[in-house]
């Protein structure tokens, strides 16, 4: 009897942390999903296109473009160069 209690305790100690990390990310909100869809559409994905052959292929290409854009954005540094520059006075 004592052995089964120890085995149950060890099993609980091992499983509780695993269950705590089972769902580490929160579900996406509607706004986040819409923002992702807009990003994909700007990258060339059309969710309403007639899919005759490889439907997921267009989505994969758009996801790759978005990932490349995000990688380029995170690799760049410095301020945005929009607008005008004044120096002197």
Buried (B, 14 or more C-beta within 10 A) or exposed (E): EEEEEEEEEEEEEEEEEEEEEEEEEEEEEEEEEEEEEEBBEEBEBEEEEEEEEEEEEBBEBBBEBBEEEEEEEEEEEEEEEEEEEEEEE
